[in-house]
Amino acid sequence: MPGLAPEQRLQKHKALRDWLRFQLQQTESTIQQLERQVEEDRRRQVARAA
């Protein structure tokens, strides 16, 4: 980005920031879903063992 004007660089960095925020939200959502799934699987295993 060295050839870009400061305003263009700012716009690109803001766009990157927004994209990274979106990716973080998606990743956090996936992690939460997987944590719930793992917990449900553990409960089922305990229930079967009882």
N, CA, C, O and CB atoms as a CASP TS submission, in Angstrom:
PFRMAT TS
TARGET T0000
AUTHOR 0000-0000-0000
METHOD Language model
MODEL 1
PARENT N/A
ATOM      1  N   MET     1       0.790  -1.205   0.000  1.00  0.00           N
ATOM      2  CA  MET     1       0.000   0.000   0.000  1.00  0.00           C
ATOM      3  C   MET     1       0.837   1.276   0.000  1.00  0.00           C
ATOM      4  O   MET     1       0.282   2.363   0.158  1.00  0.00           O
ATOM      5  CB  MET     1      -0.902  -0.006   1.176  1.00  0.00           C
ATOM      6  N   PRO     2       2.126   1.179  -0.168  1.00  0.00           N
ATOM      7  CA  PRO     2       2.925   2.400  -0.105  1.00  0.00           C
ATOM      8  C   PRO     2       2.601   3.402  -1.206  1.00  0.00           C
ATOM      9  O   PRO     2       2.823   4.598  -1.021  1.00  0.00           O
ATOM     10  CB  PRO     2       4.374   2.052  -0.169  1.00  0.00           C
ATOM     11  N   GLY     3       2.083   2.950  -2.350  1.00  0.00           N
ATOM     12  CA  GLY     3       1.798   3.864  -3.442  1.00  0.00           C
ATOM     13  C   GLY     3       0.461   4.571  -3.324  1.00  0.00           C
ATOM     14  O   GLY     3       0.143   5.431  -4.145  1.00  0.00           O
ATOM     15  N   LEU     4      -0.323   4.224  -2.319  1.00  0.00           N
ATOM     16  CA  LEU     4      -1.656   4.807  -2.176  1.00  0.00           C
ATOM     17  C   LEU     4      -1.608   6.089  -1.355  1.00  0.00           C
ATOM     18  O   LEU     4      -0.726   6.288  -0.519  1.00  0.00           O
ATOM     19  CB  LEU     4      -2.610   3.804  -1.527  1.00  0.00           C
ATOM     20  N   ALA     5      -2.573   6.939  -1.617  1.00  0.00           N
ATOM     21  CA  ALA     5      -2.720   8.154  -0.822  1.00  0.00           C
ATOM     22  C   ALA     5      -3.198   7.768   0.578  1.00  0.00           C
ATOM     23  O   ALA     5      -3.830   6.725   0.749  1.00  0.00           O
ATOM     24  CB  ALA     5      -3.715   9.156  -1.499  1.00  0.00           C
ATOM     25  N   PRO     6      -2.904   8.594   1.570  1.00  0.00           N
ATOM     26  CA  PRO     6      -3.319   8.273   2.942  1.00  0.00           C
ATOM     27  C   PRO     6      -4.817   7.978   3.077  1.00  0.00           C
ATOM     28  O   PRO     6      -5.205   7.084   3.829  1.00  0.00           O
ATOM     29  CB  PRO     6      -2.955   9.414   3.857  1.00  0.00           C
ATOM     30  N   GLU     7      -5.650   8.718   2.360  1.00  0.00           N
ATOM     31  CA  GLU     7      -7.097   8.483   2.446  1.00  0.00           C
ATOM     32  C   GLU     7      -7.457   7.096   1.919  1.00  0.00           C
ATOM     33  O   GLU     7      -8.302   6.411   2.495  1.00  0.00           O
ATOM     34  CB  GLU     7      -7.867   9.562   1.659  1.00  0.00           C
ATOM     35  N   GLN     8      -6.820   6.685   0.834  1.00  0.00           N
ATOM     36  CA  GLN     8      -7.068   5.352   0.274  1.00  0.00           C
ATOM     37  C   GLN     8      -6.572   4.266   1.226  1.00  0.00           C
ATOM     38  O   GLN     8      -7.240   3.250   1.421  1.00  0.00           O
ATOM     39  CB  GLN     8      -6.384   5.206  -1.100  1.00  0.00           C
ATOM     40  N   ARG     9      -5.414   4.485   1.808  1.00  0.00           N
ATOM     41  CA  ARG     9      -4.879   3.515   2.770  1.00  0.00           C
ATOM     42  C   ARG     9      -5.812   3.382   3.966  1.00  0.00           C
ATOM     43  O   ARG     9      -6.053   2.281   4.460  1.00  0.00           O
ATOM     44  CB  ARG     9      -3.469   3.932   3.239  1.00  0.00           C
ATOM     45  N   LEU    10      -6.337   4.522   4.428  1.00  0.00           N
ATOM     46  CA  LEU    10      -7.274   4.505   5.548  1.00  0.00           C
ATOM     47  C   LEU    10      -8.510   3.686   5.190  1.00  0.00           C
ATOM     48  O   LEU    10      -8.964   2.869   5.992  1.00  0.00           O
ATOM     49  CB  LEU    10      -7.676   5.941   5.944  1.00  0.00           C
ATOM     50  N   GLN    11      -9.051   3.895   4.010  1.00  0.00           N
ATOM     51  CA  GLN    11     -10.234   3.150   3.578  1.00  0.00           C
ATOM     52  C   GLN    11      -9.947   1.655   3.514  1.00  0.00           C
ATOM     53  O   GLN    11     -10.767   0.840   3.938  1.00  0.00           O
ATOM     54  CB  GLN    11     -10.712   3.651   2.212  1.00  0.00           C
ATOM     55  N   LYS    12      -8.788   1.302   2.985  1.00  0.00           N
ATOM     56  CA  LYS    12      -8.432  -0.117   2.881  1.00  0.00           C
ATOM     57  C   LYS    12      -8.266  -0.743   4.259  1.00  0.00           C
ATOM     58  O   LYS    12      -8.708  -1.868   4.489  1.00  0.00           O
ATOM     59  CB  LYS    12      -7.143  -0.289   2.070  1.00  0.00           C
ATOM     60  N   HIS    13      -7.633  -0.023   5.170  1.00  0.00           N
ATOM     61  CA  HIS    13      -7.444  -0.553   6.523  1.00  0.00           C
ATOM     62  C   HIS    13      -8.775  -0.690   7.259  1.00  0.00           C
ATOM     63  O   HIS    13      -8.973  -1.645   8.011  1.00  0.00           O
ATOM     64  CB  HIS    13      -6.498   0.350   7.319  1.00  0.00           C
ATOM     65  N   LYS    14      -9.676   0.249   7.049  1.00  0.00           N
ATOM     66  CA  LYS    14     -10.997   0.145   7.674  1.00  0.00           C
ATOM     67  C   LYS    14     -11.770  -1.040   7.105  1.00  0.00           C
ATOM     68  O   LYS    14     -12.455  -1.753   7.840  1.00  0.00           O
ATOM     69  CB  LYS    14     -11.795   1.447   7.470  1.00  0.00           C
ATOM     70  N   ALA    15     -11.659  -1.245   5.803  1.00  0.00           N
ATOM     71  CA  ALA    15     -12.326  -2.393   5.183  1.00  0.00           C
ATOM     72  C   ALA    15     -11.747  -3.692   5.731  1.00  0.00           C
ATOM     73  O   ALA    15     -12.487  -4.634   6.013  1.00  0.00           O
ATOM     74  CB  ALA    15     -12.181  -2.347   3.642  1.00  0.00           C
ATOM     75  N   LEU    16     -10.437  -3.744   5.880  1.00  0.00           N
ATOM     76  CA  LEU    16      -9.794  -4.926   6.448  1.00  0.00           C
ATOM     77  C   LEU    16     -10.259  -5.155   7.878  1.00  0.00           C
ATOM     78  O   LEU    16     -10.561  -6.284   8.264  1.00  0.00           O
ATOM     79  CB  LEU    16      -8.267  -4.785   6.403  1.00  0.00           C
ATOM     80  N   ARG    17     -10.318  -4.083   8.664  1.00  0.00           N
ATOM     81  CA  ARG    17     -10.792  -4.188  10.044  1.00  0.00           C
ATOM     82  C   ARG    17     -12.205  -4.762  10.087  1.00  0.00           C
ATOM     83  O   ARG    17     -12.492  -5.658  10.881  1.00  0.00           O
ATOM     84  CB  ARG    17     -10.755  -2.813  10.733  1.00  0.00           C
ATOM     85  N   ASP    18     -13.079  -4.249   9.240  1.00  0.00           N
ATOM     86  CA  ASP    18     -14.466  -4.719   9.223  1.00  0.00           C
ATOM     87  C   ASP    18     -14.538  -6.189   8.835  1.00  0.00           C
ATOM     88  O   ASP    18     -15.303  -6.953   9.423  1.00  0.00           O
ATOM     89  CB  ASP    18     -15.308  -3.877   8.254  1.00  0.00           C
ATOM     90  N   TRP    19     -13.742  -6.584   7.847  1.00  0.00           N
ATOM     91  CA  TRP    19     -13.722  -7.985   7.422  1.00  0.00           C
ATOM     92  C   TRP    19     -13.207  -8.877   8.546  1.00  0.00           C
ATOM     93  O   TRP    19     -13.750  -9.955   8.786  1.00  0.00           O
ATOM     94  CB  TRP    19     -12.852  -8.158   6.163  1.00  0.00           C
ATOM     95  N   LEU    20     -12.160  -8.428   9.232  1.00  0.00           N
ATOM     96  CA  LEU    20     -11.616  -9.219  10.335  1.00  0.00           C
ATOM     97  C   LEU    20     -12.623  -9.342  11.477  1.00  0.00           C
ATOM     98  O   LEU    20     -12.720 -10.399  12.101  1.00  0.00           O
ATOM     99  CB  LEU    20     -10.315  -8.593  10.846  1.00  0.00           C
ATOM    100  N   ARG    21     -13.367  -8.284  11.757  1.00  0.00           N
ATOM    101  CA  ARG    21     -14.420  -8.354  12.786  1.00  0.00           C
ATOM    102  C   ARG    21     -15.461  -9.404  12.407  1.00  0.00           C
ATOM    103  O   ARG    21     -15.888 -10.204  13.239  1.00  0.00           O
ATOM    104  CB  ARG    21     -15.101  -6.970  12.972  1.00  0.00           C
ATOM    105  N   PHE    22     -15.858  -9.386  11.143  1.00  0.00           N
ATOM    106  CA  PHE    22     -16.838 -10.359  10.668  1.00  0.00           C
ATOM    107  C   PHE    22     -16.294 -11.774  10.823  1.00  0.00           C
ATOM    108  O   PHE    22     -16.995 -12.665  11.303  1.00  0.00           O
ATOM    109  CB  PHE    22     -17.208 -10.084   9.198  1.00  0.00           C
ATOM    110  N   GLN    23     -15.049 -11.978  10.419  1.00  0.00           N
ATOM    111  CA  GLN    23     -14.441 -13.299  10.534  1.00  0.00           C
ATOM    112  C   GLN    23     -14.367 -13.740  11.990  1.00  0.00           C
ATOM    113  O   GLN    23     -14.610 -14.908  12.296  1.00  0.00           O
ATOM    114  CB  GLN    23     -13.043 -13.301   9.912  1.00  0.00           C
ATOM    115  N   LEU    24     -14.035 -12.823  12.887  1.00  0.00           N
ATOM    116  CA  LEU    24     -13.979 -13.141  14.311  1.00  0.00           C
ATOM    117  C   LEU    24     -15.358 -13.550  14.824  1.00  0.00           C
ATOM    118  O   LEU    24     -15.479 -14.518  15.575  1.00  0.00           O
ATOM    119  CB  LEU    24     -13.445 -11.939  15.112  1.00  0.00           C
ATOM    120  N   GLN    25     -16.385 -12.826  14.427  1.00  0.00           N
ATOM    121  CA  GLN    25     -17.742 -13.177  14.847  1.00  0.00           C
ATOM    122  C   GLN    25     -18.124 -14.566  14.352  1.00  0.00           C
ATOM    123  O   GLN    25     -18.714 -15.353  15.093  1.00  0.00           O
ATOM    124  CB  GLN    25     -18.747 -12.141  14.335  1.00  0.00           C
ATOM    125  N   GLN    26     -17.794 -14.863  13.115  1.00  0.00           N
ATOM    126  CA  GLN    26     -18.101 -16.177  12.558  1.00  0.00           C
ATOM    127  C   GLN    26     -17.351 -17.274  13.304  1.00  0.00           C
ATOM    128  O   GLN    26     -17.912 -18.330  13.597  1.00  0.00           O
ATOM    129  CB  GLN    26     -17.754 -16.220  11.067  1.00  0.00           C
ATOM    130  N   THR    27     -16.092 -17.022  13.606  1.00  0.00           N
ATOM    131  CA  THR    27     -15.273 -18.002  14.316  1.00  0.00           C
ATOM    132  C   THR    27     -15.795 -18.222  15.728  1.00  0.00           C
ATOM    133  O   THR    27     -15.871 -19.360  16.191  1.00  0.00           O
ATOM    134  CB  THR    27     -13.812 -17.549  14.359  1.00  0.00           C
ATOM    135  N   GLU    28     -16.154 -17.142  16.416  1.00  0.00           N
ATOM    136  CA  GLU    28     -16.696 -17.275  17.768  1.00  0.00           C
ATOM    137  C   GLU    28     -18.006 -18.048  17.754  1.00  0.00           C
ATOM    138  O   GLU    28     -18.255 -18.861  18.643  1.00  0.00           O
ATOM    139  CB  GLU    28     -16.907 -15.896  18.401  1.00  0.00           C
ATOM    140  N   SER    29     -18.841 -17.804  16.757  1.00  0.00           N
ATOM    141  CA  SER    29     -20.099 -18.532  16.637  1.00  0.00           C
ATOM    142  C   SER    29     -19.844 -20.022  16.420  1.00  0.00           C
ATOM    143  O   SER    29     -20.503 -20.860  17.035  1.00  0.00           O
ATOM    144  CB  SER    29     -20.940 -17.963  15.485  1.00  0.00           C
ATOM    145  N   THR    30     -18.906 -20.349  15.563  1.00  0.00           N
ATOM    146  CA  THR    30     -18.557 -21.747  15.308  1.00  0.00           C
ATOM    147  C   THR    30     -18.030 -22.408  16.573  1.00  0.00           C
ATOM    148  O   THR    30     -18.394 -23.543  16.878  1.00  0.00           O
ATOM    149  CB  THR    30     -17.514 -21.850  14.185  1.00  0.00           C
ATOM    150  N   ILE    31     -17.185 -21.714  17.303  1.00  0.00           N
ATOM    151  CA  ILE    31     -16.637 -22.256  18.548  1.00  0.00           C
ATOM    152  C   ILE    31     -17.759 -22.540  19.536  1.00  0.00           C
ATOM    153  O   ILE    31     -17.773 -23.597  20.168  1.00  0.00           O
ATOM    154  CB  ILE    31     -15.613 -21.280  19.166  1.00  0.00           C
ATOM    155  N   GLN    32     -18.697 -21.614  19.679  1.00  0.00           N
ATOM    156  CA  GLN    32     -19.811 -21.818  20.607  1.00  0.00           C
ATOM    157  C   GLN    32     -20.658 -23.011  20.194  1.00  0.00           C
ATOM    158  O   GLN    32     -21.072 -23.799  21.045  1.00  0.00           O
ATOM    159  CB  GLN    32     -20.680 -20.563  20.683  1.00  0.00           C
ATOM    160  N   GLN    33     -20.918 -23.153  18.913  1.00  0.00           N
ATOM    161  CA  GLN    33     -21.702 -24.291  18.434  1.00  0.00           C
ATOM    162  C   GLN    33     -20.982 -25.604  18.729  1.00  0.00           C
ATOM    163  O   GLN    33     -21.600 -26.572  19.172  1.00  0.00           O
ATOM    164  CB  GLN    33     -21.973 -24.161  16.926  1.00  0.00           C
ATOM    165  N   LEU    34     -19.688 -25.631  18.484  1.00  0.00           N
ATOM    166  CA  LEU    34     -18.920 -26.849  18.733  1.00  0.00           C
ATOM    167  C   LEU    34     -18.833 -27.158  20.222  1.00  0.00           C
ATOM    168  O   LEU    34     -18.880 -28.323  20.616  1.00  0.00           O
ATOM    169  CB  LEU    34     -17.517 -26.720  18.146  1.00  0.00           C
ATOM    170  N   GLU    35     -18.708 -26.132  21.049  1.00  0.00           N
ATOM    171  CA  GLU    35     -18.684 -26.360  22.496  1.00  0.00           C
ATOM    172  C   GLU    35     -20.004 -26.969  22.966  1.00  0.00           C
ATOM    173  O   GLU    35     -20.012 -27.882  23.792  1.00  0.00           O
ATOM    174  CB  GLU    35     -18.407 -25.040  23.248  1.00  0.00           C
ATOM    175  N   ARG    36     -21.121 -26.463  22.437  1.00  0.00           N
ATOM    176  CA  ARG    36     -22.426 -27.036  22.795  1.00  0.00           C
ATOM    177  C   ARG    36     -22.526 -28.481  22.331  1.00  0.00           C
ATOM    178  O   ARG    36     -23.025 -29.342  23.056  1.00  0.00           O
ATOM    179  CB  ARG    36     -23.570 -26.206  22.182  1.00  0.00           C
ATOM    180  N   GLN    37     -22.049 -28.742  21.123  1.00  0.00           N
ATOM    181  CA  GLN    37     -22.104 -30.101  20.586  1.00  0.00           C
ATOM    182  C   GLN    37     -21.260 -31.050  21.432  1.00  0.00           C
ATOM    183  O   GLN    37     -21.695 -32.162  21.732  1.00  0.00           O
ATOM    184  CB  GLN    37     -21.623 -30.122  19.125  1.00  0.00           C
ATOM    185  N   VAL    38     -20.067 -30.626  21.817  1.00  0.00           N
ATOM    186  CA  VAL    38     -19.194 -31.458  22.646  1.00  0.00           C
ATOM    187  C   VAL    38     -19.861 -31.728  23.990  1.00  0.00           C
ATOM    188  O   VAL    38     -19.826 -32.855  24.484  1.00  0.00           O
ATOM    189  CB  VAL    38     -17.817 -30.780  22.850  1.00  0.00           C
ATOM    190  N   GLU    39     -20.460 -30.713  24.578  1.00  0.00           N
ATOM    191  CA  GLU    39     -21.128 -30.892  25.870  1.00  0.00           C
ATOM    192  C   GLU    39     -22.306 -31.857  25.745  1.00  0.00           C
ATOM    193  O   GLU    39     -22.501 -32.711  26.610  1.00  0.00           O
ATOM    194  CB  GLU    39     -21.611 -29.537  26.419  1.00  0.00           C
ATOM    195  N   GLU    40     -23.081 -31.729  24.685  1.00  0.00           N
ATOM    196  CA  GLU    40     -24.200 -32.653  24.471  1.00  0.00           C
ATOM    197  C   GLU    40     -23.699 -34.079  24.291  1.00  0.00           C
ATOM    198  O   GLU    40     -24.283 -35.016  24.837  1.00  0.00           O
ATOM    199  CB  GLU    40     -25.026 -32.226  23.246  1.00  0.00           C
ATOM    200  N   ASP    41     -22.633 -34.250  23.538  1.00  0.00           N
ATOM    201  CA  ASP    41     -22.055 -35.585  23.341  1.00  0.00           C
ATOM    202  C   ASP    41     -21.591 -36.177  24.668  1.00  0.00           C
ATOM    203  O   ASP    41     -21.792 -37.365  24.924  1.00  0.00           O
ATOM    204  CB  ASP    41     -20.876 -35.522  22.350  1.00  0.00           C
ATOM    205  N   ARG    42     -20.976 -35.359  25.506  1.00  0.00           N
ATOM    206  CA  ARG    42     -20.527 -35.841  26.821  1.00  0.00           C
ATOM    207  C   ARG    42     -21.709 -36.265  27.684  1.00  0.00           C
ATOM    208  O   ARG    42     -21.657 -37.290  28.364  1.00  0.00           O
ATOM    209  CB  ARG    42     -19.716 -34.754  27.544  1.00  0.00           C
ATOM    210  N   ARG    43     -22.778 -35.466  27.651  1.00  0.00           N
ATOM    211  CA  ARG    43     -23.971 -35.812  28.437  1.00  0.00           C
ATOM    212  C   ARG    43     -24.557 -37.139  27.971  1.00  0.00           C
ATOM    213  O   ARG    43     -24.962 -37.968  28.786  1.00  0.00           O
ATOM    214  CB  ARG    43     -25.034 -34.700  28.331  1.00  0.00           C
ATOM    215  N   ARG    44     -24.599 -37.333  26.664  1.00  0.00           N
ATOM    216  CA  ARG    44     -25.127 -38.592  26.133  1.00  0.00           C
ATOM    217  C   ARG    44     -24.265 -39.773  26.566  1.00  0.00           C
ATOM    218  O   ARG    44     -24.791 -40.829  26.919  1.00  0.00           O
ATOM    219  CB  ARG    44     -25.209 -38.535  24.602  1.00  0.00           C
ATOM    220  N   GLN    45     -22.959 -39.603  26.541  1.00  0.00           N
ATOM    221  CA  GLN    45     -22.060 -40.680  26.955  1.00  0.00           C
ATOM    222  C   GLN    45     -22.251 -41.014  28.428  1.00  0.00           C
ATOM    223  O   GLN    45     -22.254 -42.185  28.806  1.00  0.00           O
ATOM    224  CB  GLN    45     -20.602 -40.293  26.688  1.00  0.00           C
ATOM    225  N   VAL    46     -22.409 -39.994  29.256  1.00  0.00           N
ATOM    226  CA  VAL    46     -22.622 -40.220  30.687  1.00  0.00           C
ATOM    227  C   VAL    46     -23.959 -40.912  30.906  1.00  0.00           C
ATOM    228  O   VAL    46     -24.062 -41.818  31.733  1.00  0.00           O
ATOM    229  CB  VAL    46     -22.567 -38.886  31.472  1.00  0.00           C
ATOM    230  N   ALA    47     -24.986 -40.490  30.168  1.00  0.00           N
ATOM    231  CA  ALA    47     -26.309 -41.093  30.314  1.00  0.00           C
ATOM    232  C   ALA    47     -26.280 -42.564  29.892  1.00  0.00           C
ATOM    233  O   ALA    47     -26.938 -43.396  30.516  1.00  0.00           O
ATOM    234  CB  ALA    47     -27.349 -40.319  29.481  1.00  0.00           C
ATOM    235  N   ARG    48     -25.533 -42.887  28.853  1.00  0.00           N
ATOM    236  CA  ARG    48     -25.426 -44.279  28.412  1.00  0.00           C
ATOM    237  C   ARG    48     -24.666 -45.122  29.430  1.00  0.00           C
ATOM    238  O   ARG    48     -24.983 -46.292  29.645  1.00  0.00           O
ATOM    239  CB  ARG    48     -24.734 -44.355  27.047  1.00  0.00           C
ATOM    240  N   ALA    49     -23.674 -44.521  30.044  1.00  0.00           N
ATOM    241  CA  ALA    49     -22.846 -45.259  31.003  1.00  0.00           C
ATOM    242  C   ALA    49     -23.592 -45.502  32.314  1.00  0.00           C
ATOM    243  O   ALA    49     -23.254 -46.420  33.061  1.00  0.00           O
ATOM    244  CB  ALA    49     -21.545 -44.497  31.276  1.00  0.00           C
ATOM    245  N   ALA    50     -24.593 -44.690  32.591  1.00  0.00           N
ATOM    246  CA  ALA    50     -25.318 -44.818  33.868  1.00  0.00           C
ATOM    247  C   ALA    50     -26.302 -45.957  33.863  1.00  0.00           C
ATOM    248  O   ALA    50     -26.984 -46.189  34.862  1.00  0.00           O
ATOM    249  CB  ALA    50     -26.045 -43.539  34.188  1.00  0.00           C
TER
END
